[in-house]
Amino acid sequence: MNKIFLIVKREYITRVKKKSFIITTLLVPLSFVAMVAIQFLLLAVSSGDTMRIAVVDDTGKYVKTIKDTEGTYFIKSNSSLASLRQTYEQKGFDGILYIPPLDVDNPNGVKYISDNLLGLSLEAHIKRELKSEIQKVRLQKMGVDSKMYRKAQQVNLRIESETITGGSVGSTALATSIGFGMGMLMYIVIFIYGSMVMKGVMEEKTNRIVEIMLSSVRPFQLMIGKILGIGGVGLTQFSIWIILLFGLNLIMSLVIGGTMDLPSANPAAAQVDMEEAKMLIEKMMGQIHELPIALLIVGFLFYFLMGYVLYAALFAGLGAAINDDSDSQSLTFPVSIPVIISVFILSAIVEQPNSGLAFWSSLIPLFSPVIMPFRIAFGVPLWELLLSMALLIAGALFAVWIAAKIYRTGILMYGKKVTLREIAKWLVRS
């Protein structure tokens, strides 16, 4: 055990001291923050640009309903359409919105005239404003009061999920987002750190360092130490990322929050948006509290560790058998297939987290590290969770046993091209 601890310590300290580890650990959260900051700056810069659209309304009633939006102003023009076509740029307009007399049952003929096309959001805004007025006219023709109709349309319906035992599951959309995010994170973790284990084994084998190390420790101890050491590096990196992202997110909130207090072109609309955002945040926080947060954290950590051990052991075994980088793709592809299939299954069960496919795939050790964290967000029976955990532990131990047999034979084999058939023979013989 003491030798394994020394190997773990060596692997951990060697890797966390590398410049690549430090740079990656700092760059990942900073890149996320940079993406948000760039997006915010681009929005701020684009919001400084204004558009002036001349509205030629032959009816005289629709122009009153089209409200200005952020950075875009709709201005009624008394000039004729033919005259504006020639002079709209000289008059400081970016385009012309022409509204002919409309048949409310078949409202066609509205045109936007300019050398530049409308943006999608601005076009949607104009459609929304005109549709609202056309609906009012239609309701008046049918003798229906438009205010009462709008009031009847305002239905705030929420479907709550509850298990037979009476436990609330919370918001389906939020559970789906959190569960899918955890599943995809597991997929990324397995590939990144599993590949790191394989490359570490290949480097030591190529440099012949492993020959010196095997004079003091057994191959199994070396493999386990390498797996645990790199796993510790992964946990350290993730912990730093969480702390940095939380701190940077807090700083960004304060900075962006200060900028959001700037005067708006439409104060009333800004006030409504802020109130809606506040209500949305409060609603989301309430839904988060309804989720099994403690079980999600414990489950994620368990499946993170055991899933990593399972796949890292297989990658380590294959890394010991590889003598050339050109062989790595063909040999590691079979190990990568279950992880890729897990993502396909995850996409397939998003709408049915308790289907037969979801149930069986969350029990199979090769798939459960990705599938079960997703299902936990929806509430999983305790016996299913415990059975899945037990099977994953058994699967991880079996993977370590297989990898140890491959590792023992392949780690000192040089110069020979190894195939999957030959690796199968090693497993049968040893």
FENRA-V425623 format. One record per pair of residues at least 6 apart in sequence whose C-alpha atoms are under 7 Angstrom apart, sorted by the first residue. I is the first residue (numbers start at 1). J is the second residue. D is the distance in whole Angstrom. If there is no record, write none. Layout:
i,j,d
I,J,D
I,J,D
This chain:
i,j,d
3,217,7
4,221,6
4,222,7
4,225,5
5,225,7
7,222,7
7,225,5
7,226,7
8,225,5
8,226,6
8,228,6
8,229,4
9,229,7
11,226,6
11,229,5
11,230,6
12,229,5
12,230,6
12,232,7
12,233,6
15,21,7
16,233,7
25,237,6
25,241,7
29,241,6
29,244,7
29,245,6
47,71,6
49,71,6
50,71,4
50,72,6
51,71,6
51,72,5
51,73,6
51,94,6
52,72,6
52,73,5
52,74,6
52,93,5
52,94,6
53,73,6
53,74,5
53,75,6
53,93,6
53,94,6
53,95,5
53,96,6
53,97,7
54,74,6
54,75,5
54,76,6
54,77,6
54,93,6
54,95,6
54,96,5
54,97,6
55,63,7
55,74,6
55,75,6
55,76,5
55,77,6
55,96,6
55,97,5
55,98,6
56,76,6
56,77,6
56,81,7
56,97,6
56,98,5
56,99,6
57,63,6
57,98,6
57,99,5
57,100,6
58,99,6
58,100,5
58,101,6
59,100,7
59,101,6
62,130,7
63,76,7
65,129,6
65,133,7
66,126,7
66,129,5
68,74,6
70,265,7
88,95,7
94,114,7
95,112,7
95,113,6
95,114,5
96,112,6
96,113,5
96,114,6
97,111,6
97,112,5
97,113,6
98,110,6
98,111,5
98,112,6
99,110,5
99,111,7
100,109,6
100,110,6
102,108,7
104,134,6
104,138,7
136,146,6
139,145,7
139,146,6
160,170,6
161,168,6
161,169,5
161,170,6
162,168,5
162,169,6
168,290,7
169,290,6
169,291,6
169,378,6
169,379,6
170,287,6
170,290,5
170,291,6
171,287,6
175,377,5
175,378,6
176,350,7
179,373,6
179,374,4
179,375,7
179,377,5
180,374,6
182,373,6
182,374,6
183,370,5
183,371,6
183,373,6
183,374,6
186,304,6
186,369,7
186,370,6
187,339,7
187,370,6
190,308,6
190,311,7
193,234,7
194,308,7
194,311,6
194,312,4
194,315,6
195,315,7
197,227,7
197,230,7
197,312,6
197,315,7
197,316,6
198,315,5
198,316,5
198,319,5
199,319,7
201,316,6
201,319,6
201,320,6
202,319,5
202,320,6
202,322,7
204,210,6
205,411,7
219,407,7
219,408,6
220,404,6
227,309,7
227,312,6
227,313,7
264,270,7
291,377,7
292,377,7
296,376,6
296,377,7
299,373,6
300,373,6
303,369,5
304,369,7
306,392,7
306,393,7
306,396,6
307,369,5
309,396,6
310,395,7
310,396,4
310,399,6
310,400,7
313,399,6
313,400,5
313,403,6
314,399,6
314,403,5
316,403,7
317,403,4
317,404,7
317,406,5
317,407,5
318,331,7
318,332,7
320,407,5
320,410,5
320,411,5
321,410,4
321,411,6
321,418,7
322,328,6
322,418,7
323,414,6
323,415,6
323,417,7
331,420,7
338,366,6
338,367,7
339,367,7
342,367,5
342,370,6
342,371,7
346,371,6
349,358,6
353,375,6
361,367,6
361,368,6
361,371,7
362,368,4
362,371,5
362,372,5
362,388,7
363,388,5
363,391,7
365,391,6
365,392,5
365,395,6
405,427,6
405,430,7
406,423,7
406,426,7
406,427,7
